[in-house]
Amino acid sequence: LTGLEIRVQVTQYVSDKIRALRLNPGSVDPDNADDVAAAAADAAGQPGYAYGNVSVLRANAMKFLPNFFEKGQLSKIFFLFPDPHFKQRKHKARIISPTLLAEYAYVLRPGGLLYTITDVPDLHQWMTGHIGAFPLFHRLTEDEIDNLGLESGEGVEGQSGSELQRERERAVMEAVKRRTEEGKKVERNQGGKEWSVWRRLPDPE
């Protein structure tokens, strides 16, 4: 799981959180910035094995995504509460656009999944409208989302379908909806959230 983040402070915070969790899995309150910073300082220079598959890079994904990933390398891409760029003149800076969708389709394997979630209805309509108009993505229904992992080749690491795999996929969706800090903030403020999941279709013959 690799996060690409352009903001320095956010990248550092996530990096500190990862280091802290690697040293003491389950002992760090991820919602407490002081707790994360202290644990990360304790973890500096010490080996850690838990959370070894999680990382963060400071990078502009809108410009350099294909520089980091090969064609079809990714099985999932997440766009979680992206910047809505409310002003009309800033819409071109939104992370979902026809040009960028071509890059997302390039790095996402056929059968892979693209997730979006936002608390801004206008942005949700923008994202679903643009992704829906792109020929290599198919939107999943809520029933299809709930049953992810049951069909062979679906879901995490492309494993065979099973109830265990289905539960893993449900855990992913639960994390998308409720485990991010922005998602928790929206819930505290009693705001609404809108999401979508899209399957990467095979390349045309």
FENGI-V54241 format. One record per backbone hydrogen bond with DSSP energy under -0.5 kcal/mol. NH is the residue of the N-H (numbers start at 0). CO is the residue of the C=O. E is the energy in kcal/mol with one decimal. If there is no record, write none. Layout:
NH_CO_E + NH_CO_E
This chain:
2_54_-2.4 + 4_2_-0.5 + 4_56_-2.5 + 10_6_-2.2 + 11_7_-2.5 + 12_8_-2.4 + 13_9_-2.5 + 14_10_-2.4 + 15_11_-2.6 + 16_12_-2.3 + 17_13_-2.4 + 18_14_-2.3 + 19_15_-2.4 + 20_16_-2.4 + 21_17_-2.2 + 22_18_-1.5 + 23_19_-2.5 + 26_23_-2.1 + 27_23_-0.5 + 29_27_-0.9 + 31_28_-1.9 + 32_30_-0.7 + 35_31_-2.4 + 36_32_-2.5 + 37_33_-2.5 + 38_34_-2.3 + 39_35_-2.3 + 40_36_-2.0 + 41_37_-2.0 + 42_38_-1.7 + 43_39_-0.9 + 43_40_-0.6 + 45_42_-2.4 + 48_21_-0.5 + 49_21_-0.6 + 51_48_-1.1 + 53_50_-1.2 + 54_0_-2.4 + 56_2_-3.0 + 58_4_-1.1 + 58_56_-0.9 + 60_58_-1.0 + 62_59_-1.5 + 63_59_-2.6 + 64_60_-1.2 + 66_63_-1.7 + 67_63_-0.6 + 67_64_-1.8 + 68_64_-1.3 + 71_105_-2.4 + 72_69_-1.8 + 73_106_-3.0 + 76_112_-2.0 + 78_114_-2.2 + 79_77_-0.5 + 80_78_-0.7 + 80_116_-2.8 + 89_86_-1.8 + 90_87_-1.4 + 92_89_-2.3 + 93_90_-1.8 + 96_94_-0.6 + 100_96_-2.7 + 101_97_-1.2 + 102_98_-0.9 + 103_99_-2.4 + 104_100_-2.5 + 105_101_-1.3 + 106_102_-1.9 + 107_103_-1.5 + 108_73_-3.0 + 110_199_-3.4 + 111_108_-2.7 + 112_74_-2.3 + 113_197_-2.6 + 114_76_-2.9 + 115_195_-2.4 + 116_78_-1.8 + 117_193_-2.1 + 120_118_-0.6 + 123_119_-2.2 + 124_120_-2.4 + 125_121_-2.0 + 126_122_-2.9 + 127_123_-2.7 + 128_124_-2.2 + 129_125_-2.3 + 130_126_-2.8 + 131_127_-2.3 + 132_128_-1.1 + 133_129_-0.5 + 133_130_-1.2 + 136_133_-1.3 + 137_198_-2.2 + 139_196_-2.9 + 144_140_-2.4 + 145_141_-2.4 + 146_142_-1.4 + 147_144_-1.3 + 149_146_-1.8 + 152_158_-0.8 + 153_150_-1.9 + 157_154_-2.1 + 158_155_-1.6 + 161_148_-1.4 + 165_161_-2.3 + 166_162_-2.3 + 167_163_-1.9 + 168_164_-2.2 + 169_165_-2.3 + 170_166_-2.1 + 171_167_-1.8 + 172_168_-2.2 + 173_169_-2.4 + 174_170_-2.1 + 175_171_-2.3 + 176_172_-2.1 + 177_173_-2.7 + 178_173_-0.5 + 178_174_-1.5 + 179_174_-0.8 + 183_179_-2.3 + 184_180_-2.1 + 185_181_-2.3 + 186_182_-1.9 + 187_183_-2.5 + 188_184_-1.8 + 189_186_-1.5 + 190_185_-3.1 + 193_117_-2.9 + 195_115_-2.1 + 197_113_-2.6 + 198_137_-3.1 + 199_111_-3.0 + 200_135_-2.7 + 200_198_-0.5
